């Protein structure tokens, strides 16, 4: 099961793997390349992940940001 807070913003090619969570105010902008949040990871309040063309963001398993 994943959790995405109601105030989080996900744009574009975002993948959230099983057990991962994205907390309040977080912004994941995958409008130019992919953002992957690995299994059992969590992105805490107000985290921003923004990618550029050819520069994806891949957050591994069991990571806290």
mmCIF file as Biopython writes it, N, C-alpha, C and O atoms, coordinates in Angstrom:
data_model
#
loop_
_atom_site.group_PDB
_atom_site.id
_atom_site.type_symbol
_atom_site.label_atom_id
_atom_site.label_alt_id
_atom_site.label_comp_id
_atom_site.label_asym_id
_atom_site.label_entity_id
_atom_site.label_seq_id
_atom_site.pdbx_PDB_ins_code
_atom_site.Cartn_x
_atom_site.Cartn_y
_atom_site.Cartn_z
_atom_site.occupancy
_atom_site.B_iso_or_equiv
_atom_site.auth_seq_id
_atom_site.auth_asym_id
_atom_site.pdbx_PDB_model_num
ATOM 1   N N  . UNK A ? 1  ? 0.828  -1.178 0.000   1.0 0.0 1  A 1 
ATOM 2   C CA . UNK A ? 1  ? 0.000  0.000  0.000   1.0 0.0 1  A 1 
ATOM 3   C C  . UNK A ? 1  ? 0.882  1.254  0.000   1.0 0.0 1  A 1 
ATOM 4   O O  . UNK A ? 1  ? 1.913  1.299  0.671   1.0 0.0 1  A 1 
ATOM 5   N N  . UNK A ? 2  ? 0.469  2.256  -0.750  1.0 0.0 2  A 1 
ATOM 6   C CA . UNK A ? 2  ? 1.190  3.526  -0.770  1.0 0.0 2  A 1 
ATOM 7   C C  . UNK A ? 2  ? 0.324  4.594  -0.108  1.0 0.0 2  A 1 
ATOM 8   O O  . UNK A ? 2  ? -0.888 4.440  0.042   1.0 0.0 2  A 1 
ATOM 9   N N  . UNK A ? 3  ? 0.990  5.687  0.285   1.0 0.0 3  A 1 
ATOM 10  C CA . UNK A ? 3  ? 0.259  6.827  0.837   1.0 0.0 3  A 1 
ATOM 11  C C  . UNK A ? 3  ? 0.754  8.090  0.157   1.0 0.0 3  A 1 
ATOM 12  O O  . UNK A ? 3  ? 1.957  8.338  0.085   1.0 0.0 3  A 1 
ATOM 13  N N  . UNK A ? 4  ? -0.190 8.891  -0.347  1.0 0.0 4  A 1 
ATOM 14  C CA . UNK A ? 4  ? 0.114  10.214 -0.894  1.0 0.0 4  A 1 
ATOM 15  C C  . UNK A ? 4  ? -0.798 11.196 -0.172  1.0 0.0 4  A 1 
ATOM 16  O O  . UNK A ? 4  ? -2.022 11.097 -0.258  1.0 0.0 4  A 1 
ATOM 17  N N  . UNK A ? 5  ? -0.198 12.142 0.538   1.0 0.0 5  A 1 
ATOM 18  C CA . UNK A ? 5  ? -0.979 13.128 1.284   1.0 0.0 5  A 1 
ATOM 19  C C  . UNK A ? 5  ? -1.835 13.960 0.332   1.0 0.0 5  A 1 
ATOM 20  O O  . UNK A ? 5  ? -1.431 14.206 -0.804  1.0 0.0 5  A 1 
ATOM 21  N N  . UNK A ? 6  ? -2.998 14.390 0.778   1.0 0.0 6  A 1 
ATOM 22  C CA . UNK A ? 6  ? -3.881 15.182 -0.081  1.0 0.0 6  A 1 
ATOM 23  C C  . UNK A ? 6  ? -3.251 16.486 -0.561  1.0 0.0 6  A 1 
ATOM 24  O O  . UNK A ? 6  ? -3.625 17.000 -1.615  1.0 0.0 6  A 1 
ATOM 25  N N  . UNK A ? 7  ? -2.302 17.024 0.197   1.0 0.0 7  A 1 
ATOM 26  C CA . UNK A ? 7  ? -1.671 18.289 -0.196  1.0 0.0 7  A 1 
ATOM 27  C C  . UNK A ? 7  ? -0.412 18.096 -1.036  1.0 0.0 7  A 1 
ATOM 28  O O  . UNK A ? 7  ? 0.199  19.079 -1.454  1.0 0.0 7  A 1 
ATOM 29  N N  . UNK A ? 8  ? -0.013 16.855 -1.290  1.0 0.0 8  A 1 
ATOM 30  C CA . UNK A ? 8  ? 1.149  16.592 -2.153  1.0 0.0 8  A 1 
ATOM 31  C C  . UNK A ? 8  ? 0.750  16.812 -3.610  1.0 0.0 8  A 1 
ATOM 32  O O  . UNK A ? 8  ? -0.409 16.634 -3.984  1.0 0.0 8  A 1 
ATOM 33  N N  . UNK A ? 9  ? 1.738  17.206 -4.430  1.0 0.0 9  A 1 
ATOM 34  C CA . UNK A ? 9  ? 1.493  17.449 -5.855  1.0 0.0 9  A 1 
ATOM 35  C C  . UNK A ? 9  ? 2.395  16.525 -6.660  1.0 0.0 9  A 1 
ATOM 36  O O  . UNK A ? 9  ? 3.616  16.554 -6.505  1.0 0.0 9  A 1 
ATOM 37  N N  . UNK A ? 10 ? 1.793  15.700 -7.526  1.0 0.0 10 A 1 
ATOM 38  C CA . UNK A ? 10 ? 2.535  14.807 -8.413  1.0 0.0 10 A 1 
ATOM 39  C C  . UNK A ? 10 ? 2.201  15.192 -9.840  1.0 0.0 10 A 1 
ATOM 40  O O  . UNK A ? 10 ? 1.032  15.241 -10.221 1.0 0.0 10 A 1 
ATOM 41  N N  . UNK A ? 11 ? 3.242  15.469 -10.639 1.0 0.0 11 A 1 
ATOM 42  C CA . UNK A ? 11 ? 3.049  15.905 -12.022 1.0 0.0 11 A 1 
ATOM 43  C C  . UNK A ? 11 ? 3.858  15.001 -12.942 1.0 0.0 11 A 1 
ATOM 44  O O  . UNK A ? 11 ? 5.043  14.778 -12.698 1.0 0.0 11 A 1 
ATOM 45  N N  . UNK A ? 12 ? 3.240  14.479 -13.990 1.0 0.0 12 A 1 
ATOM 46  C CA . UNK A ? 12 ? 3.961  13.732 -15.020 1.0 0.0 12 A 1 
ATOM 47  C C  . UNK A ? 12 ? 4.184  12.274 -14.676 1.0 0.0 12 A 1 
ATOM 48  O O  . UNK A ? 12 ? 3.339  11.631 -14.054 1.0 0.0 12 A 1 
ATOM 49  N N  . UNK A ? 13 ? 5.347  11.753 -15.092 1.0 0.0 13 A 1 
ATOM 50  C CA . UNK A ? 13 ? 5.683  10.330 -15.036 1.0 0.0 13 A 1 
ATOM 51  C C  . UNK A ? 13 ? 6.243  9.950  -13.663 1.0 0.0 13 A 1 
ATOM 52  O O  . UNK A ? 13 ? 7.444  9.726  -13.517 1.0 0.0 13 A 1 
ATOM 53  N N  . UNK A ? 14 ? 5.372  9.881  -12.670 1.0 0.0 14 A 1 
ATOM 54  C CA . UNK A ? 14 ? 5.767  9.554  -11.298 1.0 0.0 14 A 1 
ATOM 55  C C  . UNK A ? 14 ? 5.336  8.125  -10.988 1.0 0.0 14 A 1 
ATOM 56  O O  . UNK A ? 14 ? 4.183  7.753  -11.210 1.0 0.0 14 A 1 
ATOM 57  N N  . UNK A ? 15 ? 6.276  7.322  -10.470 1.0 0.0 15 A 1 
ATOM 58  C CA . UNK A ? 15 ? 5.982  5.962  -10.027 1.0 0.0 15 A 1 
ATOM 59  C C  . UNK A ? 15 ? 6.281  5.879  -8.541  1.0 0.0 15 A 1 
ATOM 60  O O  . UNK A ? 15 ? 7.368  6.245  -8.095  1.0 0.0 15 A 1 
ATOM 61  N N  . UNK A ? 16 ? 5.313  5.399  -7.780  1.0 0.0 16 A 1 
ATOM 62  C CA . UNK A ? 16 ? 5.497  5.208  -6.346  1.0 0.0 16 A 1 
ATOM 63  C C  . UNK A ? 16 ? 5.324  3.721  -6.073  1.0 0.0 16 A 1 
ATOM 64  O O  . UNK A ? 16 ? 4.247  3.163  -6.278  1.0 0.0 16 A 1 
ATOM 65  N N  . UNK A ? 17 ? 6.392  3.089  -5.609  1.0 0.0 17 A 1 
ATOM 66  C CA . UNK A ? 17 ? 6.365  1.647  -5.395  1.0 0.0 17 A 1 
ATOM 67  C C  . UNK A ? 17 ? 5.711  1.289  -4.060  1.0 0.0 17 A 1 
ATOM 68  O O  . UNK A ? 17 ? 5.505  2.150  -3.204  1.0 0.0 17 A 1 
ATOM 69  N N  . UNK A ? 18 ? 5.391  0.012  -3.900  1.0 0.0 18 A 1 
ATOM 70  C CA . UNK A ? 18 ? 4.660  -0.492 -2.747  1.0 0.0 18 A 1 
ATOM 71  C C  . UNK A ? 18 ? 5.316  -0.086 -1.426  1.0 0.0 18 A 1 
ATOM 72  O O  . UNK A ? 18 ? 6.532  -0.188 -1.263  1.0 0.0 18 A 1 
ATOM 73  N N  . UNK A ? 19 ? 4.497  0.367  -0.502  1.0 0.0 19 A 1 
ATOM 74  C CA . UNK A ? 19 ? 4.969  0.717  0.829   1.0 0.0 19 A 1 
ATOM 75  C C  . UNK A ? 19 ? 5.547  2.113  0.945   1.0 0.0 19 A 1 
ATOM 76  O O  . UNK A ? 19 ? 5.908  2.536  2.043   1.0 0.0 19 A 1 
ATOM 77  N N  . UNK A ? 20 ? 5.644  2.842  -0.163  1.0 0.0 20 A 1 
ATOM 78  C CA . UNK A ? 20 ? 6.228  4.186  -0.145  1.0 0.0 20 A 1 
ATOM 79  C C  . UNK A ? 20 ? 5.176  5.219  0.236   1.0 0.0 20 A 1 
ATOM 80  O O  . UNK A ? 20 ? 3.975  4.974  0.127   1.0 0.0 20 A 1 
ATOM 81  N N  . UNK A ? 21 ? 5.655  6.393  0.689   1.0 0.0 21 A 1 
ATOM 82  C CA . UNK A ? 21 ? 4.738  7.468  1.062   1.0 0.0 21 A 1 
ATOM 83  C C  . UNK A ? 21 ? 5.306  8.821  0.654   1.0 0.0 21 A 1 
ATOM 84  O O  . UNK A ? 21 ? 6.518  9.034  0.626   1.0 0.0 21 A 1 
ATOM 85  N N  . UNK A ? 22 ? 4.382  9.727  0.340   1.0 0.0 22 A 1 
ATOM 86  C CA . UNK A ? 22 ? 4.724  11.101 -0.035  1.0 0.0 22 A 1 
ATOM 87  C C  . UNK A ? 22 ? 3.881  11.993 0.870   1.0 0.0 22 A 1 
ATOM 88  O O  . UNK A ? 22 ? 2.651  11.933 0.843   1.0 0.0 22 A 1 
ATOM 89  N N  . UNK A ? 23 ? 4.552  12.825 1.675   1.0 0.0 23 A 1 
ATOM 90  C CA . UNK A ? 23 ? 3.862  13.544 2.744   1.0 0.0 23 A 1 
ATOM 91  C C  . UNK A ? 23 ? 3.479  14.964 2.354   1.0 0.0 23 A 1 
ATOM 92  O O  . UNK A ? 23 ? 3.746  15.419 1.242   1.0 0.0 23 A 1 
ATOM 93  N N  . UNK A ? 24 ? 2.850  15.647 3.295   1.0 0.0 24 A 1 
ATOM 94  C CA . UNK A ? 24 ? 2.196  16.941 3.074   1.0 0.0 24 A 1 
ATOM 95  C C  . UNK A ? 24 ? 3.122  17.993 2.461   1.0 0.0 24 A 1 
ATOM 96  O O  . UNK A ? 24 ? 4.242  18.207 2.924   1.0 0.0 24 A 1 
ATOM 97  N N  . UNK A ? 25 ? 2.624  18.635 1.416   1.0 0.0 25 A 1 
ATOM 98  C CA . UNK A ? 25 ? 3.342  19.722 0.767   1.0 0.0 25 A 1 
ATOM 99  C C  . UNK A ? 25 ? 4.452  19.284 -0.165  1.0 0.0 25 A 1 
ATOM 100 O O  . UNK A ? 25 ? 5.095  20.127 -0.790  1.0 0.0 25 A 1 
ATOM 101 N N  . UNK A ? 26 ? 4.696  17.984 -0.276  1.0 0.0 26 A 1 
ATOM 102 C CA . UNK A ? 26 ? 5.746  17.503 -1.181  1.0 0.0 26 A 1 
ATOM 103 C C  . UNK A ? 26 ? 5.320  17.735 -2.630  1.0 0.0 26 A 1 
ATOM 104 O O  . UNK A ? 26 ? 4.137  17.668 -2.962  1.0 0.0 26 A 1 
ATOM 105 N N  . UNK A ? 27 ? 6.310  18.008 -3.485  1.0 0.0 27 A 1 
ATOM 106 C CA . UNK A ? 27 ? 6.052  18.229 -4.910  1.0 0.0 27 A 1 
ATOM 107 C C  . UNK A ? 27 ? 7.001  17.340 -5.704  1.0 0.0 27 A 1 
ATOM 108 O O  . UNK A ? 27 ? 8.219  17.438 -5.554  1.0 0.0 27 A 1 
ATOM 109 N N  . UNK A ? 28 ? 6.445  16.468 -6.554  1.0 0.0 28 A 1 
ATOM 110 C CA . UNK A ? 28 ? 7.238  15.620 -7.444  1.0 0.0 28 A 1 
ATOM 111 C C  . UNK A ? 28 ? 6.907  16.038 -8.864  1.0 0.0 28 A 1 
ATOM 112 O O  . UNK A ? 28 ? 5.802  15.792 -9.347  1.0 0.0 28 A 1 
ATOM 113 N N  . UNK A ? 29 ? 7.873  16.678 -9.542  1.0 0.0 29 A 1 
ATOM 114 C CA . UNK A ? 29 ? 7.649  17.179 -10.900 1.0 0.0 29 A 1 
ATOM 115 C C  . UNK A ? 29 ? 8.415  16.310 -11.884 1.0 0.0 29 A 1 
ATOM 116 O O  . UNK A ? 29 ? 9.634  16.421 -12.019 1.0 0.0 29 A 1 
ATOM 117 N N  . UNK A ? 30 ? 7.688  15.454 -12.560 1.0 0.0 30 A 1 
ATOM 118 C CA . UNK A ? 30 ? 8.272  14.542 -13.542 1.0 0.0 30 A 1 
ATOM 119 C C  . UNK A ? 30 ? 7.765  14.896 -14.931 1.0 0.0 30 A 1 
ATOM 120 O O  . UNK A ? 30 ? 7.445  14.015 -15.729 1.0 0.0 30 A 1 
ATOM 121 N N  . UNK A ? 31 ? 7.693  16.182 -15.211 1.0 0.0 31 A 1 
ATOM 122 C CA . UNK A ? 31 ? 7.159  16.617 -16.496 1.0 0.0 31 A 1 
ATOM 123 C C  . UNK A ? 31 ? 8.154  16.462 -17.641 1.0 0.0 31 A 1 
ATOM 124 O O  . UNK A ? 31 ? 7.748  16.468 -18.803 1.0 0.0 31 A 1 
ATOM 125 N N  . UNK A ? 32 ? 9.457  16.323 -17.342 1.0 0.0 32 A 1 
ATOM 126 C CA . UNK A ? 32 ? 10.462 16.158 -18.397 1.0 0.0 32 A 1 
ATOM 127 C C  . UNK A ? 32 ? 11.118 14.784 -18.407 1.0 0.0 32 A 1 
ATOM 128 O O  . UNK A ? 32 ? 11.646 14.378 -19.442 1.0 0.0 32 A 1 
ATOM 129 N N  . UNK A ? 33 ? 11.106 14.064 -17.310 1.0 0.0 33 A 1 
ATOM 130 C CA . UNK A ? 33 ? 11.650 12.706 -17.208 1.0 0.0 33 A 1 
ATOM 131 C C  . UNK A ? 33 ? 10.995 12.052 -15.994 1.0 0.0 33 A 1 
ATOM 132 O O  . UNK A ? 33 ? 10.189 12.690 -15.316 1.0 0.0 33 A 1 
ATOM 133 N N  . UNK A ? 34 ? 11.322 10.804 -15.708 1.0 0.0 34 A 1 
ATOM 134 C CA . UNK A ? 34 ? 10.614 10.067 -14.665 1.0 0.0 34 A 1 
ATOM 135 C C  . UNK A ? 34 ? 11.135 10.351 -13.256 1.0 0.0 34 A 1 
ATOM 136 O O  . UNK A ? 34 ? 12.300 10.697 -13.060 1.0 0.0 34 A 1 
ATOM 137 N N  . UNK A ? 35 ? 10.246 10.195 -12.292 1.0 0.0 35 A 1 
ATOM 138 C CA . UNK A ? 35 ? 10.581 10.180 -10.873 1.0 0.0 35 A 1 
ATOM 139 C C  . UNK A ? 35 ? 10.059 8.857  -10.331 1.0 0.0 35 A 1 
ATOM 140 O O  . UNK A ? 35 ? 8.877  8.546  -10.474 1.0 0.0 35 A 1 
ATOM 141 N N  . UNK A ? 36 ? 10.942 8.078  -9.707  1.0 0.0 36 A 1 
ATOM 142 C CA . UNK A ? 36 ? 10.558 6.799  -9.108  1.0 0.0 36 A 1 
ATOM 143 C C  . UNK A ? 36 ? 10.873 6.868  -7.618  1.0 0.0 36 A 1 
ATOM 144 O O  . UNK A ? 36 ? 11.995 7.182  -7.222  1.0 0.0 36 A 1 
ATOM 145 N N  . UNK A ? 37 ? 9.877  6.575  -6.809  1.0 0.0 37 A 1 
ATOM 146 C CA . UNK A ? 37 ? 10.054 6.489  -5.360  1.0 0.0 37 A 1 
ATOM 147 C C  . UNK A ? 37 ? 10.036 5.007  -5.018  1.0 0.0 37 A 1 
ATOM 148 O O  . UNK A ? 37 ? 9.022  4.331  -5.191  1.0 0.0 37 A 1 
ATOM 149 N N  . UNK A ? 38 ? 11.169 4.509  -4.531  1.0 0.0 38 A 1 
ATOM 150 C CA . UNK A ? 38 ? 11.335 3.080  -4.302  1.0 0.0 38 A 1 
ATOM 151 C C  . UNK A ? 38 ? 10.523 2.529  -3.146  1.0 0.0 38 A 1 
ATOM 152 O O  . UNK A ? 38 ? 9.987  3.264  -2.316  1.0 0.0 38 A 1 
ATOM 153 N N  . UNK A ? 39 ? 10.455 1.225  -3.123  1.0 0.0 39 A 1 
ATOM 154 C CA . UNK A ? 39 ? 9.698  0.463  -2.128  1.0 0.0 39 A 1 
ATOM 155 C C  . UNK A ? 39 ? 10.069 0.879  -0.698  1.0 0.0 39 A 1 
ATOM 156 O O  . UNK A ? 39 ? 11.244 0.982  -0.346  1.0 0.0 39 A 1 
ATOM 157 N N  . UNK A ? 40 ? 9.035  1.113  0.111   1.0 0.0 40 A 1 
ATOM 158 C CA . UNK A ? 40 ? 9.180  1.436  1.538   1.0 0.0 40 A 1 
ATOM 159 C C  . UNK A ? 40 ? 9.946  2.732  1.806   1.0 0.0 40 A 1 
ATOM 160 O O  . UNK A ? 40 ? 10.456 2.924  2.910   1.0 0.0 40 A 1 
ATOM 161 N N  . UNK A ? 41 ? 10.034 3.614  0.824   1.0 0.0 41 A 1 
ATOM 162 C CA . UNK A ? 41 ? 10.682 4.915  1.020   1.0 0.0 41 A 1 
ATOM 163 C C  . UNK A ? 41 ? 9.645  5.951  1.405   1.0 0.0 41 A 1 
ATOM 164 O O  . UNK A ? 41 ? 8.447  5.746  1.212   1.0 0.0 41 A 1 
ATOM 165 N N  . UNK A ? 42 ? 10.117 7.077  1.957   1.0 0.0 42 A 1 
ATOM 166 C CA . UNK A ? 42 ? 9.174  8.151  2.244   1.0 0.0 42 A 1 
ATOM 167 C C  . UNK A ? 42 ? 9.799  9.500  1.965   1.0 0.0 42 A 1 
ATOM 168 O O  . UNK A ? 42 ? 10.957 9.756  2.294   1.0 0.0 42 A 1 
ATOM 169 N N  . UNK A ? 43 ? 9.002  10.356 1.352   1.0 0.0 43 A 1 
ATOM 170 C CA . UNK A ? 43 ? 9.384  11.735 1.085   1.0 0.0 43 A 1 
ATOM 171 C C  . UNK A ? 43 ? 8.605  12.590 2.069   1.0 0.0 43 A 1 
ATOM 172 O O  . UNK A ? 43 ? 7.378  12.667 2.007   1.0 0.0 43 A 1 
ATOM 173 N N  . UNK A ? 44 ? 9.324  13.228 2.973   1.0 0.0 44 A 1 
ATOM 174 C CA . UNK A ? 44 ? 8.715  13.960 4.078   1.0 0.0 44 A 1 
ATOM 175 C C  . UNK A ? 44 ? 8.091  15.283 3.627   1.0 0.0 44 A 1 
ATOM 176 O O  . UNK A ? 44 ? 8.141  15.638 2.450   1.0 0.0 44 A 1 
ATOM 177 N N  . UNK A ? 45 ? 7.508  15.995 4.575   1.0 0.0 45 A 1 
ATOM 178 C CA . UNK A ? 45 ? 6.822  17.260 4.311   1.0 0.0 45 A 1 
ATOM 179 C C  . UNK A ? 45 ? 7.697  18.229 3.516   1.0 0.0 45 A 1 
ATOM 180 O O  . UNK A ? 45 ? 8.868  18.439 3.831   1.0 0.0 45 A 1 
ATOM 181 N N  . UNK A ? 46 ? 7.098  18.809 2.479   1.0 0.0 46 A 1 
ATOM 182 C CA . UNK A ? 46 ? 7.679  19.896 1.680   1.0 0.0 46 A 1 
ATOM 183 C C  . UNK A ? 46 ? 8.905  19.522 0.852   1.0 0.0 46 A 1 
ATOM 184 O O  . UNK A ? 46 ? 9.613  20.411 0.380   1.0 0.0 46 A 1 
ATOM 185 N N  . UNK A ? 47 ? 9.173  18.236 0.665   1.0 0.0 47 A 1 
ATOM 186 C CA . UNK A ? 47 ? 10.258 17.807 -0.226  1.0 0.0 47 A 1 
ATOM 187 C C  . UNK A ? 47 ? 9.882  18.173 -1.661  1.0 0.0 47 A 1 
ATOM 188 O O  . UNK A ? 47 ? 8.727  18.035 -2.062  1.0 0.0 47 A 1 
ATOM 189 N N  . UNK A ? 48 ? 10.873 18.643 -2.434  1.0 0.0 48 A 1 
ATOM 190 C CA . UNK A ? 48 ? 10.655 18.934 -3.853  1.0 0.0 48 A 1 
ATOM 191 C C  . UNK A ? 48 ? 11.627 18.099 -4.673  1.0 0.0 48 A 1 
ATOM 192 O O  . UNK A ? 48 ? 12.835 18.135 -4.436  1.0 0.0 48 A 1 
ATOM 193 N N  . UNK A ? 49 ? 11.102 17.345 -5.639  1.0 0.0 49 A 1 
ATOM 194 C CA . UNK A ? 49 ? 11.919 16.597 -6.597  1.0 0.0 49 A 1 
ATOM 195 C C  . UNK A ? 49 ? 11.512 17.089 -7.978  1.0 0.0 49 A 1 
ATOM 196 O O  . UNK A ? 49 ? 10.353 16.968 -8.373  1.0 0.0 49 A 1 
ATOM 197 N N  . UNK A ? 50 ? 12.477 17.648 -8.711  1.0 0.0 50 A 1 
ATOM 198 C CA . UNK A ? 50 ? 12.205 18.211 -10.040 1.0 0.0 50 A 1 
ATOM 199 C C  . UNK A ? 50 ? 13.298 17.724 -10.981 1.0 0.0 50 A 1 
ATOM 200 O O  . UNK A ? 50 ? 14.484 17.857 -10.681 1.0 0.0 50 A 1 
ATOM 201 N N  . UNK A ? 51 ? 12.903 17.161 -12.112 1.0 0.0 51 A 1 
ATOM 202 C CA . UNK A ? 51 ? 13.872 16.588 -13.046 1.0 0.0 51 A 1 
ATOM 203 C C  . UNK A ? 51 ? 13.917 17.381 -14.345 1.0 0.0 51 A 1 
ATOM 204 O O  . UNK A ? 51 ? 13.006 18.147 -14.661 1.0 0.0 51 A 1 
ATOM 205 N N  . UNK A ? 52 ? 15.002 17.177 -15.088 1.0 0.0 52 A 1 
ATOM 206 C CA . UNK A ? 52 ? 15.166 17.779 -16.409 1.0 0.0 52 A 1 
ATOM 207 C C  . UNK A ? 52 ? 15.252 16.651 -17.432 1.0 0.0 52 A 1 
ATOM 208 O O  . UNK A ? 52 ? 15.407 15.487 -17.060 1.0 0.0 52 A 1 
ATOM 209 N N  . UNK A ? 53 ? 15.153 16.980 -18.693 1.0 0.0 53 A 1 
ATOM 210 C CA . UNK A ? 53 ? 15.248 15.966 -19.752 1.0 0.0 53 A 1 
ATOM 211 C C  . UNK A ? 53 ? 16.557 15.178 -19.627 1.0 0.0 53 A 1 
ATOM 212 O O  . UNK A ? 53 ? 17.637 15.752 -19.481 1.0 0.0 53 A 1 
ATOM 213 N N  . UNK A ? 54 ? 16.429 13.861 -19.689 1.0 0.0 54 A 1 
ATOM 214 C CA . UNK A ? 54 ? 17.605 13.001 -19.618 1.0 0.0 54 A 1 
ATOM 215 C C  . UNK A ? 54 ? 18.198 12.861 -18.229 1.0 0.0 54 A 1 
ATOM 216 O O  . UNK A ? 54 ? 19.263 12.263 -18.073 1.0 0.0 54 A 1 
ATOM 217 N N  . UNK A ? 55 ? 17.528 13.402 -17.210 1.0 0.0 55 A 1 
ATOM 218 C CA . UNK A ? 55 ? 18.040 13.367 -15.837 1.0 0.0 55 A 1 
ATOM 219 C C  . UNK A ? 55 ? 16.940 12.891 -14.882 1.0 0.0 55 A 1 
ATOM 220 O O  . UNK A ? 55 ? 16.438 13.678 -14.079 1.0 0.0 55 A 1 
ATOM 221 N N  . UNK A ? 56 ? 16.562 11.608 -14.963 1.0 0.0 56 A 1 
ATOM 222 C CA . UNK A ? 56 ? 15.499 11.099 -14.089 1.0 0.0 56 A 1 
ATOM 223 C C  . UNK A ? 56 ? 15.940 11.081 -12.624 1.0 0.0 56 A 1 
ATOM 224 O O  . UNK A ? 56 ? 17.134 11.132 -12.327 1.0 0.0 56 A 1 
ATOM 225 N N  . UNK A ? 57 ? 14.983 11.010 -11.731 1.0 0.0 57 A 1 
ATOM 226 C CA . UNK A ? 57 ? 15.264 10.856 -10.297 1.0 0.0 57 A 1 
ATOM 227 C C  . UNK A ? 57 ? 14.751 9.492  -9.872  1.0 0.0 57 A 1 
ATOM 228 O O  . UNK A ? 57 ? 13.570 9.182  -10.025 1.0 0.0 57 A 1 
ATOM 229 N N  . UNK A ? 58 ? 15.650 8.686  -9.339  1.0 0.0 58 A 1 
ATOM 230 C CA . UNK A ? 58 ? 15.280 7.357  -8.861  1.0 0.0 58 A 1 
ATOM 231 C C  . UNK A ? 58 ? 15.698 7.247  -7.400  1.0 0.0 58 A 1 
ATOM 232 O O  . UNK A ? 58 ? 16.883 7.145  -7.082  1.0 0.0 58 A 1 
ATOM 233 N N  . UNK A ? 59 ? 14.717 7.269  -6.531  1.0 0.0 59 A 1 
ATOM 234 C CA . UNK A ? 59 ? 14.960 7.175  -5.098  1.0 0.0 59 A 1 
ATOM 235 C C  . UNK A ? 59 ? 14.854 5.701  -4.732  1.0 0.0 59 A 1 
ATOM 236 O O  . UNK A ? 59 ? 13.835 5.063  -4.998  1.0 0.0 59 A 1 
ATOM 237 N N  . UNK A ? 60 ? 15.893 5.167  -4.129  1.0 0.0 60 A 1 
ATOM 238 C CA . UNK A ? 60 ? 15.968 3.733  -3.867  1.0 0.0 60 A 1 
ATOM 239 C C  . UNK A ? 60 ? 14.987 3.247  -2.814  1.0 0.0 60 A 1 
ATOM 240 O O  . UNK A ? 60 ? 14.162 4.012  -2.313  1.0 0.0 60 A 1 
ATOM 241 N N  . UNK A ? 61 ? 15.087 1.968  -2.484  1.0 0.0 61 A 1 
ATOM 242 C CA . UNK A ? 61 ? 14.220 1.342  -1.488  1.0 0.0 61 A 1 
ATOM 243 C C  . UNK A ? 61 ? 14.658 1.727  -0.076  1.0 0.0 61 A 1 
ATOM 244 O O  . UNK A ? 61 ? 15.849 1.849  0.210   1.0 0.0 61 A 1 
ATOM 245 N N  . UNK A ? 62 ? 13.671 1.916  0.800   1.0 0.0 62 A 1 
ATOM 246 C CA . UNK A ? 62 ? 13.889 2.184  2.227   1.0 0.0 62 A 1 
ATOM 247 C C  . UNK A ? 62 ? 14.708 3.449  2.469   1.0 0.0 62 A 1 
ATOM 248 O O  . UNK A ? 62 ? 15.585 3.478  3.332   1.0 0.0 62 A 1 
ATOM 249 N N  . UNK A ? 63 ? 14.412 4.492  1.698   1.0 0.0 63 A 1 
ATOM 250 C CA . UNK A ? 63 ? 15.103 5.779  1.797   1.0 0.0 63 A 1 
ATOM 251 C C  . UNK A ? 63 ? 14.156 6.802  2.413   1.0 0.0 63 A 1 
ATOM 252 O O  . UNK A ? 63 ? 12.962 6.806  2.115   1.0 0.0 63 A 1 
ATOM 253 N N  . UNK A ? 64 ? 14.688 7.670  3.274   1.0 0.0 64 A 1 
ATOM 254 C CA . UNK A ? 64 ? 13.928 8.806  3.792   1.0 0.0 64 A 1 
ATOM 255 C C  . UNK A ? 64 ? 14.552 10.083 3.262   1.0 0.0 64 A 1 
ATOM 256 O O  . UNK A ? 64 ? 15.759 10.293 3.374   1.0 0.0 64 A 1 
ATOM 257 N N  . UNK A ? 65 ? 13.706 10.940 2.676   1.0 0.0 65 A 1 
ATOM 258 C CA . UNK A ? 65 ? 14.166 12.240 2.167   1.0 0.0 65 A 1 
ATOM 259 C C  . UNK A ? 65 ? 13.381 13.301 2.905   1.0 0.0 65 A 1 
ATOM 260 O O  . UNK A ? 65 ? 13.577 14.492 2.664   1.0 0.0 65 A 1 
#
